Protein backbone atom coordinates (compact mmCIF):
# COMPACT_ATOMS: atom_id res chain seq x y z
CA UNK A 1 0.00 0.00 0.00
CA UNK A 2 1.40 3.41 -0.96
CA UNK A 3 1.86 6.23 1.53
CA UNK A 4 -0.84 8.23 -0.25
CA UNK A 5 -3.31 5.37 0.09
CA UNK A 6 -2.51 4.93 3.78
CA UNK A 7 -3.01 8.65 4.31
CA UNK A 8 -6.27 8.65 2.38
CA UNK A 9 -7.61 5.67 4.30
CA UNK A 10 -6.95 7.34 7.65
CA UNK A 11 -8.46 10.71 6.80
CA UNK A 12 -12.11 11.29 7.55
CA UNK A 13 -14.18 12.35 4.59
CA UNK A 14 -17.09 14.04 6.29
CA UNK A 15 -16.96 17.65 5.10
CA UNK A 16 -18.36 18.82 1.80
CA UNK A 17 -16.78 21.57 -0.29
CA UNK A 18 -19.01 23.09 -2.95
CA UNK A 19 -17.40 25.14 -5.70
CA UNK A 20 -18.65 26.83 -8.83
CA UNK A 21 -16.63 26.18 -11.96
CA UNK A 22 -17.07 26.80 -15.66
CA UNK A 23 -18.86 23.79 -17.20
CA UNK A 24 -16.19 23.35 -19.90
CA UNK A 25 -13.41 23.31 -17.30
CA UNK A 26 -15.38 20.81 -15.23
CA UNK A 27 -15.86 18.46 -18.18
CA UNK A 28 -12.18 18.73 -19.16
CA UNK A 29 -11.05 18.20 -15.56
CA UNK A 30 -13.25 15.10 -15.27
CA UNK A 31 -11.81 13.72 -18.52
CA UNK A 32 -8.25 14.28 -17.30
CA UNK A 33 -9.06 12.59 -13.99
CA UNK A 34 -10.54 9.62 -15.84
CA UNK A 35 -7.33 9.26 -17.87
CA UNK A 36 -5.45 8.88 -14.57
CA UNK A 37 -8.12 6.48 -13.24
CA UNK A 38 -8.86 8.89 -10.39
CA UNK A 39 -12.05 10.56 -9.30
CA UNK A 40 -12.27 14.34 -9.34
CA UNK A 41 -12.67 14.20 -5.55
CA UNK A 42 -9.39 12.32 -5.17
CA UNK A 43 -7.57 14.90 -7.28
CA UNK A 44 -9.11 17.87 -5.44
CA UNK A 45 -8.21 16.33 -2.05
CA UNK A 46 -4.62 15.90 -3.26
CA UNK A 47 -4.52 19.49 -4.56
CA UNK A 48 -5.80 20.81 -1.22
CA UNK A 49 -3.30 18.71 0.76
CA UNK A 50 -0.43 19.84 -1.52
CA UNK A 51 -1.49 23.48 -1.13
CA UNK A 52 -1.58 23.18 2.67
CA UNK A 53 1.85 21.53 2.73
CA UNK A 54 3.30 24.17 0.42
CA UNK A 55 1.92 27.05 2.48
CA UNK A 56 2.87 25.65 5.89
CA UNK A 57 6.11 23.92 4.94
CA UNK A 58 4.96 20.89 6.92
CA UNK A 59 3.56 17.54 5.81
CA UNK A 60 -0.15 17.04 6.30
CA UNK A 61 -0.70 14.31 8.86
CA UNK A 62 -3.95 12.95 10.26
CA UNK A 63 -4.84 14.49 13.59
CA UNK A 64 -4.24 18.11 14.43
CA UNK A 65 -3.63 20.38 11.44
CA UNK A 66 -0.44 22.46 11.33
CA UNK A 67 -0.58 26.04 12.55
CA UNK A 68 -1.59 28.69 10.06
CA UNK A 69 1.41 30.52 8.62
CA UNK A 70 1.81 34.20 9.38
CA UNK A 71 1.07 36.52 6.49
Secondary structure, DSSP 8 states (H G I E B T S, - for coil): --HHHHHHHHS-----------HHHHHHHHHHHHHTT--HHHHHHHHHHHHHHHHHSS---SSS-------
